[in-house]
Amino acid sequence: MRYRISALAAFLAAVAVVLTQAVVSTSPARAAGFYDCPRGFGNGSSCSNIDNTDTVNQRRLPEYVYRGDSRAPYEIFTNGFRSVGTDYDIQRHVQGGNNARSGYISTSAALSESESFARSQGGRNLDSMAAQPSCRLGRPIAVWSTIPGLGGWRTSDCDGGWVEADTFVYLIDAGMAHNALYIPDQVRGNTTLARYASQEEWAYVRRIPNTAVAGVRIYRMRARVTNGVIDFRTQTFRFDRYVGNPHHAEARSTYDPSADPGAHFNRGTYLDVPAINANPYTRGCEEMFRCRGGDDHG
């Protein structure tokens, strides 16, 4: 009888190993990534370099993240990204209450999320072209820009009752930009913010250097226009091409906001990260997880 039980236990253990391997092989980033970096900070090359006492543990950075943006590649390849302000309240950032002064730059691990944002932003580029006097009068007009590594590029035009404009999704090499917090992990203590988890947002603190931008995916938008008014029912959105950033080869080090006086960010900066309640089915809550209500830490 004891032999049968031991054999059954061995069989079940083997099944568990196989199932675990299957899960890891089908979703390696997620299976290996949950909460690997204590307080968001770790020594691993794929951990955030944000060392702040108000953060909670989070997963490792993916290899790349994306940002949808209406600004042309010349500006981003030359200057990178900079936040509009230095307000680091993470809950306000998630809820959109500090857009005019947020210290974060939103990116996503999901290309589809960034494409949706790029499409929304690209609508502004269509509006801007449609508002041009020549376009309103039905005269052909085009706007050109320079893309480093590619040369001259027509970013928008209006002709024959149709208006076209480009919008962009920038590919960011997270290996050269570690200064990010994973929003779903950081706000998991506030269940009302759980609906934002699907955005897979990595919020960068203050800056993303131009050398960390690997390249750009260019999308062309098109819509019918009459007297400067766009018929959005006719709007289309399609991927055109990918262009690499020649400055990416110059990347040598990552940006650290605590070393940037203009970031006004340090280890004690208040981020308003919600504390995580202790699990009532365990003996308590380790301090590194900033839990509350556990047996050990009260």
ZASE-286103 format. One record per residue (C-alpha): x, y, z; chain. Coordinates in steps of 0.25 Angstrom, whole numbers, always signed. Example, Ala and Ser with C-alpha at 12.3 -4.5 7.8 and 13.67 -1.06 7.14 Angstrom:
2
SITE     xx     yy     zz  chain
SITE    +49    -18    +31      A
SITE    +55     -4    +29      A
***
This chain:
298
SITE     xx     yy     zz  chain
SITE     +0     +0     +0      A
SITE    +11     +9     +4      A
SITE    +18     +6    -10      A
SITE     +5    +10    -17      A
SITE     +4    +23    -10      A
SITE    +18    +26    -13      A
SITE    +17    +23    -27      A
SITE     +4    +31    -28      A
SITE    +11    +43    -22      A
SITE    +23    +42    -32      A
SITE    +14    +41    -43      A
SITE     +6    +54    -39      A
SITE    +19    +61    -36      A
SITE    +24    +57    -51      A
SITE    +11    +63    -56      A
SITE    +12    +75    -48      A
SITE    +26    +77    -54      A
SITE    +21    +75    -68      A
SITE    +10    +85    -66      A
SITE    +19    +95    -60      A
SITE    +29    +94    -72      A
SITE    +17    +96    -82      A
SITE    +13   +108    -75      A
SITE    +27   +114    -75      A
SITE    +30   +110    -89      A
SITE    +17   +117    -94      A
SITE    +18   +130    -86      A
SITE    +33   +131    -81      A
SITE    +33   +146    -79      A
SITE    +21   +146    -70      A
SITE    +24   +133    -63      A
SITE    +38   +138    -59      A
SITE    +35   +152    -57      A
SITE    +25   +153    -46      A
SITE    +31   +162    -34      A
SITE    +45   +159    -37      A
SITE    +50   +172    -33      A
SITE    +48   +176    -18      A
SITE    +42   +190    -17      A
SITE    +44   +192    -32      A
SITE    +59   +192    -31      A
SITE    +68   +181    -33      A
SITE    +83   +178    -37      A
SITE    +78   +170    -49      A
SITE    +80   +177    -63      A
SITE    +65   +175    -66      A
SITE    +61   +182    -53      A
SITE    +57   +196    -51      A
SITE    +68   +205    -46      A
SITE    +57   +214    -38      A
SITE    +62   +213    -24      A
SITE    +50   +219    -16      A
SITE    +44   +215     -2      A
SITE    +30   +217     -7      A
SITE    +30   +206    -17      A
SITE    +26   +192    -16      A
SITE    +33   +180    -23      A
SITE    +30   +178    -37      A
SITE    +34   +169    -49      A
SITE    +46   +171    -58      A
SITE    +45   +180    -70      A
SITE    +42   +174    -84      A
SITE    +53   +175    -95      A
SITE    +45   +186   -102      A
SITE    +34   +195    -99      A
SITE    +25   +204   -108      A
SITE    +20   +218   -108      A
SITE    +10   +224   -118      A
SITE    +12   +238   -121      A
SITE     +8   +248   -132      A
SITE    +22   +255   -132      A
SITE    +31   +253   -143      A
SITE    +44   +244   -142      A
SITE    +53   +256   -144      A
SITE    +49   +262   -131      A
SITE    +49   +248   -123      A
SITE    +62   +243   -130      A
SITE    +69   +256   -126      A
SITE    +63   +259   -112      A
SITE    +57   +246   -107      A
SITE    +45   +248    -98      A
SITE    +43   +257    -86      A
SITE    +31   +257    -76      A
SITE    +23   +270    -76      A
SITE    +25   +272    -61      A
SITE    +31   +266    -48      A
SITE    +18   +261    -41      A
SITE    +21   +247    -37      A
SITE     +8   +244    -31      A
SITE     +5   +230    -38      A
SITE     -9   +229    -35      A
SITE    -12   +243    -40      A
SITE     -4   +239    -53      A
SITE    -12   +226    -55      A
SITE    -25   +234    -53      A
SITE    -21   +245    -62      A
SITE    -22   +256    -52      A
SITE     -8   +261    -54      A
SITE     -6   +261    -69      A
SITE     -2   +275    -70      A
SITE     +9   +273    -59      A
SITE    +12   +258    -58      A
SITE    +26   +253    -56      A
SITE    +24   +240    -64      A
SITE    +25   +237    -78      A
SITE    +15   +226    -82      A
SITE    +19   +214    -90      A
SITE    +14   +200    -92      A
SITE    +19   +186    -93      A
SITE     +7   +183   -103      A
SITE     +9   +188   -117      A
SITE     -6   +188   -119      A
SITE     -8   +198   -107      A
SITE     +2   +207   -113      A
SITE     -4   +206   -127      A
SITE    -18   +210   -121      A
SITE    -11   +222   -115      A
SITE     -4   +226   -128      A
SITE    -17   +225   -135      A
SITE    -23   +235   -125      A
SITE    -12   +244   -126      A
SITE    -11   +243   -141      A
SITE    -25   +249   -142      A
SITE    -19   +262   -137      A
SITE     -9   +262   -149      A
SITE    -21   +260   -158      A
SITE    -28   +271   -152      A
SITE    -16   +280   -153      A
SITE    -14   +277   -168      A
SITE    -29   +279   -171      A
SITE    -29   +293   -164      A
SITE    -18   +298   -174      A
SITE    -24   +309   -182      A
SITE    -20   +303   -195      A
SITE    -26   +290   -191      A
SITE    -39   +297   -187      A
SITE    -39   +303   -201      A
SITE    -37   +290   -208      A
SITE    -23   +293   -212      A
SITE    -12   +282   -211      A
SITE     -2   +284   -200      A
SITE     +9   +275   -193      A
SITE    +17   +276   -181      A
SITE    +31   +270   -181      A
SITE    +41   +266   -170      A
SITE    +54   +259   -169      A
SITE    +56   +246   -162      A
SITE    +70   +243   -158      A
SITE    +75   +230   -165      A
SITE    +64   +232   -176      A
SITE    +65   +246   -181      A
SITE    +53   +255   -186      A
SITE    +39   +249   -182      A
SITE    +25   +254   -186      A
SITE    +18   +254   -172      A
SITE     +4   +259   -177      A
SITE     -3   +264   -189      A
SITE    -16   +269   -194      A
SITE    -21   +266   -208      A
SITE    -34   +263   -216      A
SITE    -43   +264   -204      A
SITE    -34   +254   -196      A
SITE    -25   +257   -184      A
SITE    -13   +248   -180      A
SITE     -4   +249   -168      A
SITE     +6   +240   -161      A
SITE     +6   +236   -147      A
SITE    +16   +228   -139      A
SITE    +19   +217   -130      A
SITE    +34   +218   -124      A
SITE    +41   +205   -120      A
SITE    +49   +207   -107      A
SITE    +61   +198   -103      A
SITE    +58   +195    -88      A
SITE    +72   +190    -87      A
SITE    +77   +204    -88      A
SITE    +65   +211    -81      A
SITE    +63   +205    -67      A
SITE    +56   +216    -60      A
SITE    +42   +211    -61      A
SITE    +31   +206    -51      A
SITE    +21   +195    -56      A
SITE     +8   +202    -53      A
SITE     -1   +189    -51      A
SITE     +9   +184    -40      A
SITE    +11   +198    -33      A
SITE     -4   +200    -32      A
SITE     -9   +186    -29      A
SITE    -12   +191    -14      A
SITE    -23   +199    -20      A
SITE    -34   +190    -26      A
SITE    -41   +201    -33      A
SITE    -29   +203    -42      A
SITE    -29   +189    -46      A
SITE    -36   +192    -59      A
SITE    -24   +199    -64      A
SITE    -15   +186    -63      A
SITE    -19   +182    -78      A
SITE    -11   +194    -83      A
SITE     +2   +188    -78      A
SITE     +8   +202    -75      A
SITE    +22   +204    -72      A
SITE    +23   +218    -66      A
SITE    +37   +225    -68      A
SITE    +42   +235    -58      A
SITE    +45   +248    -65      A
SITE    +53   +244    -77      A
SITE    +55   +234    -88      A
SITE    +69   +238    -95      A
SITE    +69   +238   -110      A
SITE    +79   +227   -110      A
SITE    +70   +218   -103      A
SITE    +60   +219   -115      A
SITE    +63   +208   -124      A
SITE    +54   +212   -135      A
SITE    +40   +216   -140      A
SITE    +28   +209   -147      A
SITE    +21   +219   -156      A
SITE     +6   +218   -159      A
SITE     -1   +226   -169      A
SITE    -15   +231   -166      A
SITE    -25   +236   -177      A
SITE    -39   +242   -177      A
SITE    -49   +250   -186      A
SITE    -49   +265   -183      A
SITE    -59   +275   -187      A
SITE    -57   +290   -185      A
SITE    -47   +286   -174      A
SITE    -56   +277   -167      A
SITE    -52   +262   -166      A
SITE    -61   +251   -168      A
SITE    -56   +241   -158      A
SITE    -65   +230   -163      A
SITE    -55   +229   -175      A
SITE    -43   +229   -166      A
SITE    -32   +218   -169      A
SITE    -20   +214   -161      A
SITE     -9   +205   -167      A
SITE     +5   +202   -164      A
SITE    +15   +207   -174      A
SITE    +29   +204   -170      A
SITE    +40   +203   -158      A
SITE    +51   +212   -158      A
SITE    +63   +210   -148      A
SITE    +69   +221   -140      A
SITE    +84   +223   -144      A
SITE    +86   +230   -130      A
SITE    +83   +217   -123      A
SITE    +96   +211   -126      A
SITE   +102   +222   -117      A
SITE    +95   +217   -105      A
SITE   +105   +214    -94      A
SITE    +98   +216    -80      A
SITE    +84   +217    -75      A
SITE    +78   +230    -69      A
SITE    +76   +231    -54      A
SITE    +66   +242    -50      A
SITE    +72   +243    -36      A
SITE    +85   +248    -42      A
SITE    +78   +258    -50      A
SITE    +75   +271    -42      A
SITE    +64   +275    -52      A
SITE    +56   +263    -49      A
SITE    +54   +266    -34      A
SITE    +54   +252    -31      A
SITE    +61   +244    -20      A
SITE    +59   +232    -11      A
SITE    +50   +239     -2      A
SITE    +41   +245    -13      A
SITE    +26   +242     -9      A
SITE    +19   +234    -20      A
SITE     +6   +231    -14      A
SITE     +8   +216    -17      A
SITE     -4   +209    -10      A
SITE     +0   +199     +1      A
SITE     -3   +184     -1      A
SITE    -12   +178     +9      A
SITE     -6   +165    +16      A
SITE    -12   +152    +12      A
SITE    -21   +147    +23      A
SITE    -17   +132    +20      A
SITE     -2   +134    +22      A
SITE     +5   +137    +35      A
SITE     +8   +151    +32      A
SITE    +14   +161    +22      A
SITE    +29   +163    +19      A
SITE    +33   +178    +20      A
SITE    +39   +178     +6      A
SITE    +25   +177     +1      A
SITE    +20   +189     +8      A
SITE     +8   +181    +13      A
SITE     -1   +185    +24      A
SITE    -10   +177    +33      A
SITE     -1   +165    +35      A
SITE     +2   +158    +48      A
SITE    +17   +162    +48      A
SITE    +16   +177    +43      A
SITE     +2   +181    +47      A
***
